[in-house]
Amino acid sequence: MDREQAIEFLSRMYQEIIVDMKIEKIPDYFSKQYIQTTDGVSTDIAEFTSHVQALKGIVNSISISPFYDVLFDDDKQTATLRYTVTANKKGGKTGEIEVIAIFELDNDKIVRCNEQSCPLNQKEEFKDLASVNY
C-alpha cells in the first residue's frame, strides 16, 4: 500500500477498533501473528483483543486526534504516527495521552506495532491505559 492508503487504513482501524471498540473487526486489520509492544510490554493478538475488551470496561469514550505527524516508508511498509488519545473513564475523569506508534504492514494487515505513550494530564489515572489488560 502507498502512504495515502496506509493513512486511510490506519485511520479506519483506529475508528473501528479503538474508538468504536468493535472487537469483531480486529481480524480485518490485524495479522494472526500480530505483536504489539507498548511502553516496553509485548503482547500477542489474543492479549491485544483482551486489551480492547478491558478498555470497554474502563472508559465511556475514546477519541483520537488527527495524526500530527506521519512518516511512511514504502519499501519497508512501515508507518510512524504521532497523535493524542482523549479518554473519558467511567468514573468521570478525562485525560489525554500522547502516542507515538510505528506500524509494520504486510498483505493489508498490521503485523507489528511498537508504541510509546505519555499521559499529558491526570498522569496517575491514565499512565497504564495504553497497556491495560485483563
C-alpha positions as MATLAB code, in Angstrom:
seq = 'MDREQAIEFLSRMYQEIIVDMKIEKIPDYFSKQYIQTTDGVSTDIAEFTSHVQALKGIVNSISISPFYDVLFDDDKQTATLRYTVTANKKGGKTGEIEVIAIFELDNDKIVRCNEQSCPLNQKEEFKDLASVNY';
ca = [
       0.000    0.000    0.000;
       1.142    3.552   -0.544;
       1.263    6.396    2.018;
      -2.291    7.629    1.459;
      -3.728    4.097    1.559;
      -1.819    3.391    4.786;
      -3.115    6.578    6.441;
      -6.682    5.744    5.404;
      -6.315    2.111    6.567;
      -4.858    3.101    9.956;
      -7.436    5.866   10.452;
     -10.236    3.396    9.760;
      -8.642    0.855   12.130;
      -8.420    3.402   14.947;
     -12.039    4.402   14.427;
     -13.426    0.868   14.388;
     -11.152   -0.825   16.921;
     -10.201    1.856   19.456;
     -12.941    4.495   19.228;
     -15.915    2.207   18.445;
     -14.304   -0.812   20.216;
     -15.623   -3.288   17.645;
     -13.687   -6.331   18.779;
     -15.169   -8.417   15.971;
     -13.338   -6.185   13.450;
      -9.844   -6.981   14.808;
      -9.213   -9.745   12.193;
      -9.971   -7.214    9.420;
      -6.908   -5.190   10.397;
      -4.501   -7.389   12.348;
      -2.476  -10.453   11.401;
      -2.925  -13.618   13.489;
       0.802  -13.267   14.259;
       0.400   -9.644   15.449;
       2.788   -8.473   18.168;
       2.432   -5.136   19.949;
       4.987   -3.604   22.276;
       3.616   -0.720   24.349;
       5.900    1.068   26.773;
       8.185   -1.974   26.787;
       5.455   -4.607   27.328;
       4.856   -7.044   24.447;
       1.512   -8.692   23.717;
       0.160  -11.010   21.042;
      -3.152  -10.799   19.187;
      -5.108  -12.545   21.977;
      -3.704  -10.147   24.580;
      -4.405   -7.168   22.292;
      -8.010   -8.348   21.988;
      -8.172   -8.582   25.781;
      -6.783   -5.027   25.964;
      -9.641   -3.698   23.826;
     -12.149   -5.632   25.968;
     -10.580   -4.125   29.096;
     -10.889   -0.629   27.608;
     -14.611   -1.231   27.041;
     -14.964   -1.899   30.767;
     -12.978    1.146   31.871;
     -13.946    4.003   29.544;
     -17.151    5.654   28.411;
     -15.494    7.004   25.307;
     -12.210    7.384   23.489;
     -11.380    9.839   20.751;
      -8.248   10.153   18.665;
      -6.877   13.384   17.262;
      -5.915   13.705   13.638;
      -2.376   12.429   13.148;
       0.054   15.258   13.941;
       2.964   13.531   12.223;
       3.027   10.719    9.681;
       6.117    9.093    8.206;
       5.671    6.234    5.749;
       8.357    4.010    4.230;
       7.042    2.457    1.011;
       9.785   -0.167    0.815;
       9.509   -1.358    4.430;
       5.732   -0.811    4.631;
       6.064    0.962    7.973;
       4.053    3.926    9.225;
       5.082    6.114   12.147;
       2.299    8.195   13.697;
       2.040   10.746   16.477;
      -1.381   11.590   17.880;
      -3.335   12.238   21.080;
      -5.899    9.929   22.653;
      -8.591   11.503   24.827;
     -10.261    9.037   27.171;
     -13.283    9.608   29.384;
     -13.258    6.987   32.145;
     -16.462    5.577   33.606;
     -15.655    7.311   36.909;
     -15.911   10.660   35.125;
     -12.235   11.566   34.761;
     -10.938   12.662   31.362;
      -7.315   12.503   30.333;
      -5.119   12.849   27.285;
      -2.300   10.548   26.241;
       0.235   11.341   23.560;
       1.170    8.296   21.488;
       3.971    7.627   19.025;
       3.346    4.372   17.169;
       5.310    2.532   14.493;
       3.241    0.055   12.478;
       4.593   -2.691   10.226;
       2.172   -3.711    7.474;
       2.102   -6.850    5.333;
      -0.617   -8.031    2.949;
      -3.032   -5.321    4.111;
      -2.712   -6.358    7.770;
      -0.860   -4.913   10.741;
       1.801   -7.405   11.824;
       3.609   -5.361   14.472;
       3.211   -2.153   16.440;
       5.752   -0.510   18.709;
       4.341    2.385   20.666;
       5.257    4.769   23.427;
       2.558    6.527   25.411;
       2.786    9.524   27.709;
      -0.138   10.922   29.732;
      -0.401   14.669   29.235;
      -2.587   15.234   32.309;
      -4.090   13.118   35.106;
      -0.830   11.153   34.902;
      -1.547    8.604   37.647;
      -5.077    7.894   36.423;
      -4.069    7.407   32.782;
      -0.467    6.154   32.800;
      -1.414    2.495   32.157;
      -4.402    2.999   29.849;
      -2.371    2.184   26.720;
      -1.470   -1.247   28.113;
      -4.379   -2.103   30.439;
      -5.406   -5.751   30.190;
      -7.476   -8.377   31.993;
];
